[in-house]
Amino acid sequence: MPGSYTSTLAEELAPDVLERFMRYVRIDTQSRRERSGSPSTPGQLELGRLLVAELHQAGIDDAQLDQHGYVMATLPGNRGPGGDAIGLIAHMDTSPDAPGSGVEPIVHRSYDGGVLALPREGTVLDPAHMPELVGKDGHDIVTSSGDTLLGADDKAGVSEIMAAVAYLAAHPELPRPTLRIAFTPDEEVGDGATLFDLERFGARCAYTLDGSELGELTDETFSAFEALVSIRGVEVHPGWATGKMVNALRLAAGVLAALPADTLTPETTADRDGFIHPFELSGTPAKAKLGLIVRDFDDERLAGHLALLERTAREVVAAEPRAHLDFTVHEQYRNMHRVLSRVPEVTDAAAAAIRAEGIEPIRRPIRGGTDGSVLSARGLPTPNIFTGGHEYHSVREWASVQDMAAAAAVVVRLAEVWSANGHAG
């Protein structure tokens, strides 16, 4: 039935999920790539304080916000002493890739399947170009006003965890293991798990709610590096620059022009293909900076992409002997499948919870990363569950209320699955 909920549980959770979501997205939590501490922006602390207060209101007394911007809390299990704790994680920050201040969420009730025209900047959501909208007839669709991102990535996940945990706290008759809850800062700039205190968290495994399509379940991500190409030129007054100036900006543009344009780009790759993606070009004729991210599922191919990028940069800059190049890379995260493949029961439990909600799991790799990528590498197996959000990092971002409610219901089912399996108490 168009617009129907996946279960009566999801329908019961929907008003709380939506109310929280509308409240959270109005707080500006954009993270910053150029940062000197954690969190990178004060809005993340503002949201963290709100979440702690709301957790306290739900009876979760140990909820705390630490000095680095991490929220942690515990909902004790109700099946006797002992047993492992299971973690639930989402990130509070939003992407710096699109405007994120002054978000004004709009709920479009009972979507009719056509084009959604947003009130600002001529922004439209057209199912002809957004296949994920097809089939959402009758759903309540949340968007921004068209001139900012929405923040479903990942405030949908935050809202779903909060609603599910509050529901479990209010229904002690439902079986659950001990649940450890965490909300992280700066995931969008690669630091979400950097200062995550695993010993304090104390979970056997965890689940991020940071996916997209209804039913999506991910145990495989990109491996990821960030590269910085810094070029020093020779600055001279342009009126007297003949034979003297070396324009660093022009050289940086030359590096970009020399990289493959019909392959190895986000817009020309899909499925398991990797890419090299420039996200920043700035500077002056004296000094220019080019920032790129490099992604692939396979470590050998990833190393090849990095080698191609460095070779290209050095060849372009070498054509001007007076220029100087600094090329640096740093690892952001690794494909979490190498860890999760050794503990298949962790992902299988999530699949069982999704099926218990009447949804068939969609198992596929995600062309991105999550906090779970880093946490898995650090020893906490952490697959990723859907949230119902789409078109992330853009002013066209949207989320289905029905699908967000389904994700919250899956969290409740997940607690039941772990209790029934006897893996956690």
N, C-alpha and C positions, 0 to 999 in steps of 0.2 A: 504494500500500500504506500503510495507516494508520501514522503514526509514522516512516515511512521518511525517510532523508536524501536531499537533492537530488542528491548525488553521493558517490562513494567519497572524494573529497577532503574534502567537508564532514564525512563520518563520521570521517575521520582527524583533522580539526581539532577536533572536538567536545569531547573530553576536556580539551584545553588551554584552549579557550574557557571551558568551565564552571568549571574549577579557578581560572582567573584571576578570573572573574566573582564567584565565591563569596568570594574573598579581598578583592577591591576593595570590594564593597558593604558589608563590615563596617566600613570606615573612614568615619567621619562627615565628609562633605565638603559639608554644606549651606552654601550661600552666604547672605549677609545683604544685605537691601536697604539698610539703614542701615550705611554703611561709610565708612572714612576712608582706606583703602589697598587695594592688590591683593597677594594675594587677600584677600577679606573675612573668611575664617576659616582657622585654622591647620591644620585637617584636610586642606585641599587641598594644602598643602605636604607633609604626611605622605604622601599618595598620590603626589604628584609625586616625592618622594625614592624611594619604592618602585619606581615605573615606571623611573626612571633606573637604579637598581640592576639591574632585570630586563633592561633594554635592554643594559646592559654585559655581563650574563651571556650574552646572545644574540650577543655579538660586535660590538655597535654602540657603538664606543668614544667617539664624540663626543657622546653623550647628555648633556644638561645641563638643570638646573632654574635659571631665572633668579630675580632678586630679586622679580619681580612674580608668580611662580607659574606661569610658562609652561615646559613641557617641550618641547625640540626635539632632534631627532636625525636622522641620515642613514644610509640603507642605500644604498651606492653601486650604480650600475647595473653590469651585467655584459655589455654589448654594445658595448664600446669607448668611447673618449673622446668627449666632446661630447654634445650632446643636452640637452633640457630636463628639469628635475626635476618630478616630480608629487607633490603633497602629499596627506597623509592626516591628518585632524583629528577629534578628539572632545573633549568637555569633561568635566572631572573633577568639577565641582560637581553637587550635586543640589538640587532645588527646596526653597525655604523654605515652600511652601504646605501641606505635611503633615509630621508628625513624621518626623525622619530620623536620630535618634541611636539607637544600639543595634539596628541592623538585624540580624535573624536569618533568613537565607535558608533556604528549605525547597525541596527538589526533590521534586516529585510525579511519580514515575516512571509511565510508560505511562498517561497521563490517559485516563479511561474515558468522557469526553464528558458527564459529569454535573456537579452542583454541587460546587465545591471549598470545603469549610468550613475556614477557617483557625483556628488555636487561640486567638486572642485577639480581644477586642472584638466577637465575633459576626460578624466579617467573612466574607463569602462571595463567591465568584466564580461567578456564575450565567450560563450561556450564553443563557438567555432574555433577559437584559439586556445581555449582552456578546457581540454577534454574532461578534467576532473569535475567540472560543473555539470556535465551531462549526467543525468540520473539523479540529480539533487532536487528535482521538482518537489515542491511541498516542504522542503527543508527551510528552517530559519537560518539565513546566511548573515554573518557578521562581517562588516568591512570597515575600513577607515572612511574618512570623508573624501579621500582621493588624493590628498597632498602629503600624506605621511604613510609609513608602513602601519600595520595594525598591531603587531606584537604577538600574534599567535605563536610565533617562534620566540620564546617558548612559554609565554604566559598561558597558552592553552594547557600545556602540561602542568604548570604550577596550579592552575585552577582545578584541574582534574584530580590531582593528588590531594589538594586541600579538601575538596568536596568529598572524595572517597574516604579519607582519613576521618573527617568529621562524622561521616555516616557510620563508619565502623565503631567510632568511639561512642556514638549514641545507640548502637545496637550490639550490646555485649553478647546477645544470644548467637550472633554469627561467629563461626570459628575463625581464628586468625593466629598466625605466629606473631612474635614480636616484630614490629615494623619500625625500621629506622628511616627517618625522613630527612632529606637534605635538599636545600635550594642553593645553587652555586652562582657566583658572579663571573663575568668576563669569559663565558664560554665562546662567544662569537669572535673573540680576538685570541683564542687559543690558550687561555689561562684558567678555564673553568675548573680543572682538576689539579692544577699546579700545587696549590696549598691545601688541598683536601686532606683532612686528617683521617687516614684510614683506620688507625688504631682506635681513635675515639669513636669513629662510626661503628666499627665492630660488627659488620654484617658478613654473612657467608657469601652472599651474592647481592646484586642490586639490579634495578631496571630503570632506565631513563624513559621518561615520556617526552620524546622530542622527535617523533616521526611525523607522518603526514596522513596518507590515505587510510580510510577505514579498513582495519584488519592487518595493516602493515606490521611486520615483525622482522627486525633486522639483527643479524648476528655477524655481519660483515660490513666493513667500511673501507673507504680509501685509506691508504697511508699518505702522509702529508708532510711537505716541507714548505718553508717560506724562504724566498731568495731576495737579497737586496743587492742591486747593481748601483754602485756609487761612482760617479765620473767627475773628475776635476778637469776643467778646461783652463783656458787663458783668457782673462777678461781684459778688454781694451775698449775705450770709447769707440762706438761704432763708426763715427766719422773719420777715425784714423786707424781703422782695424785692418786695412789691407795687408795681407801676408802676416798678420800678427795674431788675430783672434782665433781661439779654438773654442767653439760653442758647445758646451757640455750638453745642453738641451738637444741640440741637433744630433749629437752622437747617441744620446739615449733613445731618441726617435729612430735612429738608424738600427739600434739593437732590436727594437720592436718590429721594424719593417723587415729585418732579416729572419725573424722567427717564422715558422710555418703558419700560413693563414688559412689554408684549406684542410689542415689536420691539426691535431694536438691543441685545439681550442675548445672551450666549453660549448660553444655554439655549433661545433662540427663533430662532436663526439657523443656517444651514448653507451648505455649498458656498462661493459667492463673496460671501456677505453679510458685512458688517462688524459691529462691535459696540462698545458702551461698557460697560466692566466695572469696577465698584468692587471693589478688593481690600483696602482698609484703611479703617477708620473708628476714630479714636481721639481722645482729648482730655478736656476738662473743660468746665463751663459757661463758663469764661473763654476757652478757646481750643480749637478743634477742627480736625482735619486729616482730609481725605477724599482718598484716593489712588485713581486710576482709570487703566486702560489703554484706549487707543482704537486700533482695528484696522480695516483694510480693504485690499483688493487694489488699489483704484483711488484715486489721489491726490486727485482732485476730491471723491469721496465722503468720503474721510478728512477733508478740510478741512471738509466740511459737518458731520461728527460733532463735530469739535472746536468749531466755531462754536455748534452746538446746546448742547453742554456748558457753554461759557462763558456763553452767553446765559441758560441756565437758572439757573446759579449766581448770576449778577448779579441776575436778577429776584427770586429767592427772598430773597437777602440785602438787596436794596433795600427790601423791605417793612419792615425794621427799621432806620431811619436811624442808630441808634447803633452798629450792627454795622459791622465792617470786613472786606472781602474781599481776599485776595490770590489771584490765579489765575495759575499758571505751567504751562508745558508744555515738555517736551524730547523731541527725536527719539531713538528707540531704534534703528530700522533701517528700511531701505526694501526694497520688493519686488525681489528679485535678478533677476527675469526681464528687466528692462531691460538688464542686463549680459549675462546668459547667452544671450539671444536673438541677440546679435551673434557668439557663438562656439559655434554648435550642436555642433561636433565634440567639445566637452568633455562635454556630457551624452550625446551619442551613444556615446562610448567607454564610459561607465558602463552604458548600455543594452545594448551588445554584451557586456560582461562578465556582466551579469545573465543574458542569454540563453545565454551559454556555460556557465552553471551549471544550465541547464535550466529557467529561470524566465522567465515572460513579464513584462517590466517593466510596472509600473502607474504611468503618468504622470499626475500630478494635483497641483494646488497644495496646499501645506500651510497649515493654518489656525494658523499660528504663525510662528516665526522660528528661525534657526540662526545660528551664528557666520558661516556662509557668506553670510548677508544683508549683514552689515557688510563682510566681506572682499571680496565681489564689488563692492560700492560703492567700496571702496578700490583696486580694480584687480586683485584675484585672483579670477578666476571660480571659484565653489565651489558646485556642486550638492550635493544631499543624498541619501544612500543609506540604505536600511532597516537596522534592527538586530534586529528580531524581538521588541521590547518593546511593551507595551500598557498602557493605563489609567495613563498618566504622572501624576505629581503627586498620587497618592492612595495610600491604604493597600491598594487593590485592584490595584496595579501588578503585572504579571506578564510573564514572557518565556518563549518556547519555546527549548529548547536546540537543537532541530533547525534552527530558523530563525536563531538566532544563529550556528550553524556555517555555514549557507548564506551569511550575510553575510561571514564571514571568508573563505570560499571565493571570494566575488565579489571581494574585495580581491586575492587571488592572481590571479584571472582578469583583473582590471583591469591589473595589471602586464604580463601577457602581451599584452593588447590594445594597450596603448601601444607595446610593443616591436614587435609585428607591424605596426602602422600606420606605424612609422618616425617618429612624431612626437616620441619621446623616446628618449634613448639611455642 
